[in-house]
Amino acid sequence: MSTELVWFKRDCRWRDHAALNAAAARGRVRCIYVIEPSLWQQADAALQHFEFVRESLEELDQAFRLHGGCLEIHHGELPEVLTKIWNETPFQRLYSHQETGNQFTYARDIAVTAWCKAHQIEWQEFAQFGVVRGLKNRNLWQSAWEKHMAAPIQHVETIQFWQGANSAYLHMPAPAHLKHNPARRQKGGRSLAIATLKNFLNTRSLGYRGGISSPLSAPDACSRLSPYLAWGCISMREVVQHTGKHINALSPQASKHRAGLQAFISRLYWHCHFIQKLESEPEIEWRNMHSGYDGLREEDFNHEYFDALKAARTGWPMVDACVIMLRETGWLNFRMRAMLVSVAAYPLWLHWRPVGEWLATQFLDYEPGIHWSQLQMQSGTTGINTTRVYNPVKQALDHDPHGRFVRQWLPAMQRVPNSWLLEPWKMPIEIQKQVGILVGQDIALPCVDLALATTESKNRLHARRKQDDVKAGKKAVIEKHASRKKSSTSKSRRSKIDEQLGFNF
Ligand SMILES: Cc1cc2nc3c(=O)[nH]c(=O)nc-3n(C[C@H](O)[C@H](O)[C@H](O)COP(=O)(O)OP(=O)(O)OC[C@H]3O[C@@H](n4cnc5c(N)ncnc54)[C@H](O)[C@@H]3O)c2cc1C
């Protein structure tokens, strides 16, 4: 009987795992995870990612043990690890999911392809999301996404495991150089992924509509599935199909709940839509999506402003509170992430790459395809999206008018009277003395004048946008990356999607 090697990467699950399924149908299965030193040396890696993966793999290993197998952990670079395994016990095929990762994983996959060719090994790679490898254009992308999500959830009834594996329990000490593991982050593992989905569908999703923008309500109202999707503890197909069933079971009166879940499904679609951009053009991890914006911010990078942002000392309470919440929990809702990047890109005029590297280590759910596309979109370098500038004072007024959020994460704000919550730096010195807060010390002074700096940065960006060569370059970006999704108000289209997905909502 043949030995089939399954390589686990960002797909820490056993259910709806196409690679495992295909291998189990063919022969004896040997399952490996490789701790690649160079991968964890990358600037976007953090200890929280490693620990989350470790927690998830522990559960995977336990599940395999119930069926007489185990997950093997190997240390080393690829393809050397494959050579070592192959020398021990030759295998015929390598199975894995496709990965839309960073420049390192892209180059490593090229090396693995060459190794497989040299050793006459067939490498079968399976789509993990609704992302299409080798996509020519976006025209049929939506139907490909729908087809992927509507396919049956795969489950292997019996796996015959290769028996030569060292059956020691999984041991994964973290590389010593890795940093940042928030105490209050979500924990890894498939059971927690399932519990989070159930809890969201049954209870929390009632607050999705209207609750996802404020950082006060968002931690409960949002699904919180992002790390489980990013590290593959649950498949996107499982989430889409369970949500579809849930929507179908709602009573006709539950219109707000239904609308919320439909909006949630749209975000699951965006997940793959954004990853597709990096899949189709891996260079956007490093360079502007639209080259007409090259040179816009690169030379002006102000390290003091960047340090202030990272240290939660920009002086804008909403921004600083978000930085601290993110540091403590590894998570922030979409609007607040967008606000952080907008503040970095406009008033602070920071190039998106260093900001994105730092945020990648802060986000437990770091997913390169979504991350770099969003960084560029919020910084105005895609050339195809309208300029989105989030004013942190307005965001505080809209989403934290009573200061509960900023006071939770910035203790000094507890002493600031309500009337100065939005712009505490404007507090007269007598009031500062009265309440025992010194602006510039207990609370940072804003790095720049918000209104002036924002106007100036928008003018610079718009001046670029008006240039003929920049206008001309827009078409190619639209052709390659823009969504062809029809408006959600188009009823006939909606029902076609529902029909294909087997939903009636
Ligand atoms: C600058 C920036 C960087 C981001 N980086 C990441 C990242 O590295 N990883 C990541 O998963 N999300 C990222 N997002 C998108 C979004 O903020 C998170 O997906 C969301 O906050 C995760 O929480 P949730 O699972 O509760 O979201 P929900 O609102 O419950 O959404 C469900 C799922 O849909 C997907 N999703 C939601 N919003 C978006 C979006 N705007 N674009 C693409 N997919 C979306 C995610 O997979 C999410 O888990 C980023 C957004 C910005 C503005």
Ligand as a Chemical Component Dictionary entry (heavy atoms), coordinates in Angstrom:
data_LIG
# 
_chem_comp.id                   LIG 
_chem_comp.type                 NON-POLYMER 
_chem_comp.pdbx_formal_charge   0 
_chem_comp.three_letter_code    LIG 
# 
loop_
_chem_comp_atom.comp_id 
_chem_comp_atom.atom_id 
_chem_comp_atom.alt_atom_id 
_chem_comp_atom.type_symbol 
_chem_comp_atom.charge 
_chem_comp_atom.model_Cartn_x 
_chem_comp_atom.model_Cartn_y 
_chem_comp_atom.model_Cartn_z 
_chem_comp_atom.pdbx_ordinal 
LIG C1  C1  C 0 -6.079  47.456 7.719  1  
LIG C2  C2  C 0 -6.869  46.192 7.872  2  
LIG C3  C3  C 0 -6.220  44.984 8.008  3  
LIG C4  C4  C 0 -6.945  43.798 8.139  4  
LIG N1  N1  N 0 -6.270  42.629 8.286  5  
LIG C5  C5  C 0 -6.954  41.473 8.404  6  
LIG C6  C6  C 0 -6.265  40.246 8.564  7  
LIG O1  O1  O 0 -5.024  40.185 8.580  8  
LIG N2  N2  N 0 -6.998  39.100 8.701  9  
LIG C7  C7  C 0 -8.378  39.134 8.672  10 
LIG O2  O2  O 0 -9.011  38.068 8.804  11 
LIG N3  N3  N 0 -9.037  40.289 8.493  12 
LIG C8  C8  C 0 -8.391  41.458 8.376  13 
LIG N4  N4  N 0 -9.085  42.634 8.215  14 
LIG C9  C9  C 0 -10.543 42.590 7.980  15 
LIG C10 C10 C 0 -11.450 42.687 9.221  16 
LIG O3  O3  O 0 -11.128 43.782 10.004 17 
LIG C11 C11 C 0 -11.416 41.404 10.056 18 
LIG O4  O4  O 0 -11.651 40.281 9.218  19 
LIG C12 C12 C 0 -12.507 41.377 11.124 20 
LIG O5  O5  O 0 -12.387 42.493 11.965 21 
LIG C13 C13 C 0 -12.374 40.083 11.914 22 
LIG O6  O6  O 0 -13.338 39.972 12.918 23 
LIG P1  P1  P 0 -14.582 38.965 12.778 24 
LIG O7  O7  O 0 -14.133 37.615 12.383 25 
LIG O8  O8  O 0 -15.353 39.052 14.031 26 
LIG O9  O9  O 0 -15.362 39.646 11.571 27 
LIG P2  P2  P 0 -16.837 39.441 11.009 28 
LIG O10 O10 O 0 -17.415 40.792 10.769 29 
LIG O11 O11 O 0 -17.613 38.526 11.841 30 
LIG O12 O12 O 0 -16.581 38.836 9.558  31 
LIG C14 C14 C 0 -16.514 37.430 9.297  32 
LIG C15 C15 C 0 -15.299 37.119 8.468  33 
LIG O13 O13 O 0 -15.358 37.790 7.224  34 
LIG C16 C16 C 0 -14.047 38.193 6.833  35 
LIG N5  N5  N 0 -14.015 39.659 6.773  36 
LIG C17 C17 C 0 -14.678 40.526 7.557  37 
LIG N6  N6  N 0 -14.449 41.788 7.168  38 
LIG C18 C18 C 0 -13.619 41.704 6.122  39 
LIG C19 C19 C 0 -13.020 42.672 5.274  40 
LIG N7  N7  N 0 -13.242 43.970 5.419  41 
LIG N8  N8  N 0 -12.204 42.248 4.292  42 
LIG C20 C20 C 0 -11.979 40.932 4.100  43 
LIG N9  N9  N 0 -12.522 39.971 4.873  44 
LIG C21 C21 C 0 -13.335 40.358 5.855  45 
LIG C22 C22 C 0 -13.094 37.657 7.897  46 
LIG O14 O14 O 0 -12.631 36.395 7.505  47 
LIG C23 C23 C 0 -13.995 37.535 9.105  48 
LIG O15 O15 O 0 -13.548 36.568 10.028 49 
LIG C24 C24 C 0 -8.375  43.841 8.102  50 
LIG C25 C25 C 0 -9.020  45.066 7.970  51 
LIG C26 C26 C 0 -8.278  46.236 7.860  52 
LIG C27 C27 C 0 -9.003  47.543 7.721  53 
# 
loop_
_chem_comp_bond.comp_id 
_chem_comp_bond.atom_id_1 
_chem_comp_bond.atom_id_2 
_chem_comp_bond.value_order 
_chem_comp_bond.pdbx_ordinal 
LIG C1  C2  SING 1  
LIG C2  C3  SING 2  
LIG C2  C26 DOUB 3  
LIG C3  C4  DOUB 4  
LIG C4  N1  SING 5  
LIG C4  C24 SING 6  
LIG N1  C5  DOUB 7  
LIG C5  C6  SING 8  
LIG C5  C8  SING 9  
LIG C6  O1  DOUB 10 
LIG C6  N2  SING 11 
LIG N2  C7  SING 12 
LIG C7  O2  DOUB 13 
LIG C7  N3  SING 14 
LIG N3  C8  DOUB 15 
LIG C8  N4  SING 16 
LIG N4  C9  SING 17 
LIG N4  C24 SING 18 
LIG C9  C10 SING 19 
LIG C10 O3  SING 20 
LIG C10 C11 SING 21 
LIG C11 O4  SING 22 
LIG C11 C12 SING 23 
LIG C12 O5  SING 24 
LIG C12 C13 SING 25 
LIG C13 O6  SING 26 
LIG O6  P1  SING 27 
LIG P1  O7  DOUB 28 
LIG P1  O8  SING 29 
LIG P1  O9  SING 30 
LIG O9  P2  SING 31 
LIG P2  O10 DOUB 32 
LIG P2  O11 SING 33 
LIG P2  O12 SING 34 
LIG O12 C14 SING 35 
LIG C14 C15 SING 36 
LIG C15 O13 SING 37 
LIG C15 C23 SING 38 
LIG O13 C16 SING 39 
LIG C16 N5  SING 40 
LIG C16 C22 SING 41 
LIG N5  C17 SING 42 
LIG N5  C21 SING 43 
LIG C17 N6  DOUB 44 
LIG N6  C18 SING 45 
LIG C18 C19 SING 46 
LIG C18 C21 DOUB 47 
LIG C19 N7  SING 48 
LIG C19 N8  DOUB 49 
LIG N8  C20 SING 50 
LIG C20 N9  DOUB 51 
LIG N9  C21 SING 52 
LIG C22 O14 SING 53 
LIG C22 C23 SING 54 
LIG C23 O15 SING 55 
LIG C24 C25 DOUB 56 
LIG C25 C26 SING 57 
LIG C26 C27 SING 58 
# 
